[in-house]
Amino acid sequence: MHPADALTERLGLAIRDRDLLAQALVHSSWLHEHPDAARGHNERLEFLGDAVVSLAVSEALYRRHPNDDEGVLSARRAAIVSTPGLARLAARLDLGAYLFLGEGEAQRGGRVRPSLLASAFEALVGALYLDLGWDAAREWIVGWAADEIAADSALTTLKSPKSRLQEHTQRTSGDRPLYHLLEAVGPDHEKQFRIEVVVDGRVLGVGEGPSRRIAETSAAAEALEVLRHERQAARVARAEAHHAGETLPAPDAVAAVTALPAAAPGDPDPATEPSAGS
């Protein structure tokens, strides 16, 4: 059985070059452990796929949202081709199950890591483009991301977790979130960063990732989730107090949480701002 057979069946496409498709599934950590078992790892295909995905999504958004200006279209595209956006598309395909990962990478949760899934999705698209051509690759991308392309989300929900958290803190306290590096471990080519975010003197989130930017955005996503839970708890408490005939004043912290902007639909925990290929 060819290494790409299972994914080929899942894709439902007439793949001609299965070796190329298999290469799209090979992480550099696996090739390092099995140097003679594949034609190469998937990073060059990832580079190509990044451009193909961006163009296909840009064209589809341009046609689907004729009344949006350049800024809104850019925000819509960023929400789809960002690392969390591509990771969602990859998870929908269960792409992680098909990847060839080194033992250490697999043990560290590589099959579900958003940055790795997003990169693998771009590599897959790069292979489809080379094998089947632009029209077939574009059709598959647009079909696979149809829900995201058609969504009429408000502009505020398209912004990254870091942007939404900063807007919240500037509106409620005038300050910016503070990001502190807790640790950076591992060799240079596999370094993992752990960062906490502090809002109004409180640690509200801790994030991890292969870069400081990714770890910071993961921490911001966790902080937004904490603030949303606090907002919900405050509303419940005020509703219960109202039914009991009591007056429950809203402290400054609760009032600030109430002003929190809406969350983006489908935000994953480890979110990031740029695309995986950026």
C-alpha atoms as one frame of an Amber mdcrd trajectory, in Angstrom:
protein
   0.000   0.000   0.000   1.342   3.417  -0.948   1.861   5.901   1.946  -0.515
   8.360   0.276  -3.328   5.895  -0.499  -5.389   6.620   2.616  -5.289  10.388
   2.127  -5.968  10.013  -1.594  -9.171   8.153  -0.778 -10.109  10.794   1.801
  -9.561  13.625  -0.681 -11.630  11.992  -3.417  -9.363  13.460  -6.096  -7.713
  11.809  -9.094  -4.183  12.063  -7.720  -1.554  11.235 -10.333   1.698  11.721
  -8.407   1.248   9.862  -5.126   4.918  10.233  -4.255   4.483  14.007  -4.315
   1.382  13.766  -2.149   3.288  11.547   0.268   6.074  14.129   0.450   3.507
  16.724   1.532   2.907  14.565   4.608   6.574  14.235   5.609   7.681  16.445
   8.483  11.376  17.295   8.691  11.618  15.448  12.025  10.567  12.171  10.362
  12.977  12.628   7.448  15.789  13.238   9.938  15.081   9.827  11.465  14.457
   8.128   8.076  16.738   9.974   5.611  16.341   7.449   2.785  12.627   6.763
   3.109  11.217   9.764   1.186  12.181  12.157  -1.597  12.241  15.010   0.934
  10.257  16.800   3.611   7.296  19.093   2.964   8.695  22.563   3.623   9.196
  23.558  -0.050   5.649  22.413  -0.799   4.470  24.446   2.197   6.111  27.547
   0.694   4.281  27.013  -2.583   0.977  26.090  -0.983   0.984  29.261   1.102
   0.765  31.338  -2.076  -1.804  29.062  -3.716  -4.137  29.106  -0.698  -3.873
  32.876  -0.352  -4.712  33.522  -4.015  -7.584  31.015  -4.119  -9.166  32.390
  -0.951  -8.611  36.004  -2.036 -10.365  35.444  -5.360 -13.261  33.585  -3.725
 -13.755  36.319  -1.114 -13.616  39.021  -3.797 -16.450  37.334  -5.661 -18.494
  36.316  -2.602 -18.437  39.716  -0.831 -18.788  42.401  -3.543 -19.650  45.164
  -1.072 -16.634  44.691   1.213 -13.759  47.140   0.936 -10.100  46.109   0.857
  -9.721  46.276   4.628 -12.639  43.962   5.348 -11.603  41.540   2.614  -8.094
  41.434   4.080  -9.508  40.684   7.519 -11.695  37.911   6.121  -8.736  36.390
   4.306  -6.524  36.601   7.388  -9.137  34.745   9.444  -9.063  31.869   6.939
  -5.373  31.644   6.005  -3.986  32.358   9.477  -2.500  29.457  11.384  -5.697
  28.788  13.396  -7.812  29.111  10.258  -5.739  26.643   8.269  -5.476  24.355
  11.291  -9.275  24.187  11.388  -9.350  23.193   7.725  -6.663  20.573   8.348
  -8.509  19.183  11.369 -11.665  18.902   9.269  -9.657  16.641   6.967  -8.114
  14.805   9.948  -4.798  15.623   8.312  -2.805  15.022  11.476  -3.563  11.314
  11.316  -1.819  11.022   7.931   1.392  12.871   8.793   4.817  11.284   9.079
   6.331  12.737  12.249   9.505  11.974  14.135   9.061  10.113  17.384   9.730
  13.145  19.557   7.460  15.410  17.506   4.630  12.893  17.705   5.039  12.510
  21.469   4.851  16.291  21.899   1.418  16.395  20.298   2.490  17.357  16.805
  -0.549  15.747  15.186  -2.858  18.275  16.819  -0.534  21.298  17.026  -2.128
  24.143  15.025   1.124  25.470  13.581   2.143  22.025  12.316  -1.317  21.275
  10.926  -1.460  24.622   9.132   1.951  24.033   7.570   0.952  20.529   6.477
  -2.261  21.876   4.927  -0.249  24.358   2.875   2.117  21.573   1.795  -0.862
  19.467   0.750  -2.211  22.330  -1.350   1.219  22.817  -2.910   1.261  19.155
  -3.946  -2.272  19.354  -5.360  -1.326  22.427  -7.382   1.758  20.771  -8.887
  -0.045  17.512  -9.591  -3.489  18.655 -10.729  -3.012  22.279 -11.759  -4.425
  25.618 -10.637  -8.077  25.054 -11.518  -8.370  21.767  -9.631  -6.425  23.060
  -6.625  -8.490  26.244  -6.459 -11.758  24.323  -6.716 -10.744  22.000  -3.903
  -9.593  24.836  -1.605 -12.708  26.916  -2.172 -14.934  23.899  -1.621 -13.134
  22.842   1.529 -13.279  26.370   2.986 -16.774  27.138   1.662 -18.303  27.857
   5.080 -15.514  30.247   6.054 -15.594  32.036   2.698 -19.372  32.486   2.804
 -19.516  33.612   6.459 -20.757  37.159   6.973 -18.919  37.652  10.248 -18.634
  41.133  11.723 -15.241  42.773  11.306 -14.529  42.667  15.054 -14.847  38.872
  15.079 -12.258  38.561  12.306  -9.479  40.158  14.322  -6.779  38.089  16.001
  -6.923  37.287  19.740  -4.006  39.659  20.420  -5.766  42.526  18.629  -9.068
  41.899  20.425  -7.404  41.663  23.820  -5.463  44.878  23.266  -8.585  46.740
  22.135 -10.370  45.514  25.264  -7.639  46.655  27.667  -7.176  50.012  25.965
 -10.893  50.659  26.128 -11.310  49.601  29.767  -8.063  50.724  31.398  -6.005
  52.514  28.777  -3.182  49.998  29.195  -1.843  47.263  26.990  -1.564  43.565
  27.856   1.897  42.615  29.096   3.537  39.465  27.718   6.241  37.806  29.825
   8.519  35.030  28.596   8.424  32.172  31.100  10.755  29.770  29.328  12.240
  28.834  25.972  13.361  25.224  25.756  14.719  22.911  23.081  17.250  23.206
  20.257  17.086  26.198  17.936  15.236  24.317  15.191  12.605  22.962  17.622
  12.482  25.623  20.325   9.256  25.950  22.287   8.291  29.218  23.972   6.008
  29.582  27.006   4.577  33.041  27.621   2.054  34.515  30.061  -0.145  37.534
  29.472  -0.937  39.960  32.297  -4.016  42.192  32.203  -4.595  44.740  34.960
  -2.086  42.976  37.174  -3.619  39.529  36.696  -2.163  36.610  34.776  -5.065
  35.658  32.514  -3.442  33.310  30.055  -0.414  31.166  29.319   0.474  30.085
  25.799   3.049  27.866  24.149   4.369  27.681  20.603   7.382  27.418  18.325
   7.791  31.213  18.263   7.184  34.049  20.693   4.473  35.444  18.428   2.556
  32.178  18.353   2.907  31.695  22.121   1.734  35.259  22.787  -1.333  34.820
  20.601  -2.150  31.538  22.300  -1.923  33.278  25.665  -4.188  36.077  24.402
  -6.775  33.534  23.232  -6.777  31.945  26.685  -7.130  35.375  28.326 -10.134
  36.197  26.156 -11.730  32.921  27.196 -11.167  33.742  30.878 -12.687  37.178
  30.425 -15.699  35.715  28.626 -16.304  33.282  31.484 -16.052  36.145  33.989
 -18.512  38.192  31.950 -20.977  35.302  31.878 -20.575  34.717  35.623 -21.183
  38.406  36.310 -24.367  38.351  34.247 -25.639  35.273  36.055 -24.888  36.833
  39.443 -26.664  40.049  38.535 -29.673  38.152  37.188 -29.935  36.086  40.380
 -29.626  39.205  42.502 -32.328  40.917  40.440 -34.722  38.009  40.908 -33.988
  38.071  44.632 -34.814  41.777  44.773 -31.251  42.767  45.608 -29.104  45.432
  44.046 -25.747  44.073  42.977 -23.337  46.840  42.012 -20.990  46.097  39.173
 -17.377  46.620  40.243 -14.950  48.122  37.767 -13.543  44.713  36.819 -16.995
  43.350  36.002 -17.881  46.440  34.018 -14.682  46.057  32.074 -15.397  42.436
  31.266 -18.899  43.342  30.088 -17.293  45.552  27.460 -15.291  42.664  26.016
 -15.688  42.331  22.236 -17.361  39.276  20.814 -15.253  36.198  20.202 -14.466
  35.031  16.717 -16.472  31.948  15.781 -14.402  28.800  16.047 -11.311  30.386
  17.655  -9.073  27.478  18.671  -7.067  27.610  21.878  -3.641  27.925  20.215
  -4.417  30.770  17.807  -1.960  32.775  15.812  -2.121  35.854  13.666  -0.218
  35.278  10.414  -0.398  32.326   8.119   1.838  29.411   8.847   3.903  30.174
   5.810   4.566  33.797   6.803
